[in-house]
């Protein structure tokens, strides 16, 4: 059995550092690469509204930000800018743009942002386009919340065209243009690697995975039925992305790393190969993230 590939989540670590101290996140990414991590991930929001806390704020601030459980003042710096900075100080680690809220951008602008970062990093970019969950965010940017899934599907069609040829013309429900030339293109002729995720493997998500996907990053552990549907449609070509399962003893303390990583072997048996770790769940020391990464890799290698 190969050792699990580990992914360091750099969003939401505000118990470890300030939301304005972005160079620290870049340093952690370099430390993760030096420790042997496979990837780093940064997610995004453009703005938050009152619905960010619609279900109440998370009890322990180290928990994952989920739909409706976070303070609207939570910092969400621009993920692609941060990943560009990380690309400049690393050479191997994959750069995962998690939860890219594609419908909030014009697809031509989105292609320019993603293609440039992918070319700059020599193909290390992984994109997880999604539709998001915050109606307030969509309202603030003037994008119809109820049509976000159809918008994303058009955007994926346009991105696929732009990576492959110029000029490109397109006529859809939301976007139309004629004879646009898009240069330079992404690093690979079919564009950056793409992951898709969600709470369950609904039909539209499965269709996106079949047509465009390289990885499935579900929210939580998918059902055996969903995994069977995925394999029937995609074979074993899709990377399965799981994660540690932090258990907090109270609302003020960090979780135990060993207990959290104990969730990995069962996921490995299901075919998962890549696992997310959020450092603030396991340490309150911003100078200790590199040490934490080395311990994570040590434990992961022992599982092989």
LINFEN-V481930 format. One record per run of one state. SS is the DSSP state (h for helix, s for strand, l for the rest). FROM is the first residue (numbers start at 1). TO is the last residue. If there is no record, write none. Layout:
SS_FROM_TO, SS_FROM_TO
//
This chain:
l_1_4, s_5_9, l_10_21, h_22_35, l_36_38, s_39_42, l_43_49, h_50_53, l_54_78, h_79_89, l_90_93, s_94_101, h_102_104, l_105_106, h_107_120, l_121_124, s_125_130, l_131_134, h_135_141, l_142_144, h_145_164, l_165_167, s_168_171, l_172_175, s_176_180, l_181_192, s_193_196, l_197_202, h_203_212, l_213_214, s_215_216, l_217_223, h_224_234, l_235_238, s_239_243, l_244_247, s_248_248, l_249_254, s_255_255, l_256_256, h_257_261, l_262_263, h_264_269, l_270_273, s_274_278, h_279_281, l_282_285, h_286_303, l_304_304
//
